[in-house]
Each structure stands twice: as C-alpha cells, then as structure tokens.
C-alpha cells in the first residue's frame, strides 16, 4: 500500500513538474519567436523615432529649411524605391497605392520644385514621376 502511495505521489509530482516545465519552455520559445518577428519592426521604429526627433529639434530651433530638406530627401529615396518596384511590375499588376504616391509627389514637386546637388537623383526622381504621366 505504501509503495502504491509513493508511486502515485511520484507520478503526480512528475506530472506537475512536467506541466510547469512545459509552460516555461513554451513561453520561452514563443517569446523568442516573437522577438525575432518583431525585431525588424523595432529597428524601423527606432530609426523612425530618431528621424522624427531630429526633425522636431530642427523645427523647434527654427531651422525649418533643414527639416524640409530632410523630408524632401526622404521622399526622394522612398519614391525611387517605389518607382523601381512599379517599373518592374507589369502595368496591370501595379499597386494603386504606389501610383498614388508617385502622383502625390509629382503634384508636390509641381508646386514646390526641387533640385538636389546630385543630377542622377534628380533624373531618377523625374523618371519615376513620369511613370504616372505615361502609365508605362
């Protein structure tokens, strides 16, 4: 009788210990996967935060021209990437949001013309902006 009781207690202790060990391992594994999945998003959020903080500092110091220039540079970089993907995609499969962004920047640049110190960037941006005019 005593041996059955000891075996039952041992089995119960093993089950309880296994349950808590399994919970700990599952939580650790899921947390690790989530950290890996979120890592690129956190890096982007950190970069976005730094950019926004820098722009706010420039604006608060009254250096709005530098803040505007930084934002225009960012628009150039983004539109060149959007344009490259748009151009590599058949016209029937192009995302309407891509074309909308190109149109917006085309209209913005019509109102606020801009030239950078790099002719290659200006030419590439002009080429991307022409994608919505010609619908190539």
N, C-alpha and C positions, 0 to 999 in steps of 0.2 A: 504494500500500500504506500509506504514511504517512497519507494522508488518511482511509482507512478506519479506521485505528487511532485517529486523533484524533476521528473521528465516534463511534466506539464508546466511547471514554473520555468524550466529552462526553455521550452518551446515558446511559451508566452513572452519571455524576456527577449528571445531571438526575434520574434515577430515584431515586438515593439521597437527594438533596436534597429531592425531592418527597415521598418516604416520610417523612422526619423532619419536614418542614414540615406534612404532613398529620397526623401523630401529634400534633404540638404543637397544631395548630388543633382537632383533635377533642377532645383533653384539655381545652383551654381552653373549648370550647363546652359539653362535658358538665359540667365543673366549674361553669360559670356557671349552667346549668340546675339542677344540684343545689343550688347556693347559693340560687337563687330558690325552689325547692321546700322547702328546709329552713328558710328564713328565718322563716316564721310559727311553726314548731315551736321554733326557737331563742329567739324573742321570748317565747313562752309559757313555755319552760323558764327563761328569765331572770327573768320575773315570778314564777313558782312558787318559784324559788330565793330571791328576795328576800323573799317572803312567809314561807317556811319559816325563813329566817334570822332574820327579825324575831320570829316566834313562839318560836323557840328562845331568843333573847335574853330575851324576856319571861319564859319559864319558868325559865331559869337565874337570873334576878334574883328569882324568887319571885312574880312578878306573873301568877299563873295565871289570875286573873279576866279580865285584859285579853286573854290568849291565847285563853281560852274564848270571850270576846265576839267576837273577830276571826273565829274559826272559825264561830261561830253566824251572824255577818253573812254570811260566805261561803256557808254553807248556804242562807240566805235568798235570796241573789242567784241561786245555781245552781238552787234549786227553783222560783223564779219563772220562769226561762228554760225549764226542763224542763216546767213546768206550762203555759206559753203554747204550746209546741210540742205537748204532749199534747192540750190542749183543741182546738187547730186541726186535729188528726188524727182521722179517723173512729175510733170505738172498736174496730172490727175490725182496724185497721191500727196500733194503738198498740204501741210497743215495750215489751216486758215489763220491760226494764231501767229505763225511765222510771218505770213504775208501781211497780217495786220500790224505787226511790229515794224516791218520794213516800210509800210505806208506811213505809219506814225512818224518814223524818223525822217522819211522823205519830206513830209509836211513841216516837221520841226525845222529841218535844215533849210527849207524854203523861207521860213520866217526868220531863222537865226543862222545865216550862212557861217560856215566854219572851215578853216584850213589849218591843218596841223603842220608841224615842222618836217613831216615825213610825207613826201609826194606819193610813195607806194601805198600808204594807209589811205590817203585822200582818194586815190584812184580805185582802190578796192572797195571803199565805202560807196563811192559813186557808182561802181559796177553793181553792187548789191542793191542800191536804191533803184537802179534801172530795171531790176527783175520784176518789180510790180508794174512798171510802166509798159514793158514789152510783154509781160506774162510769159517769159521763157521758161 
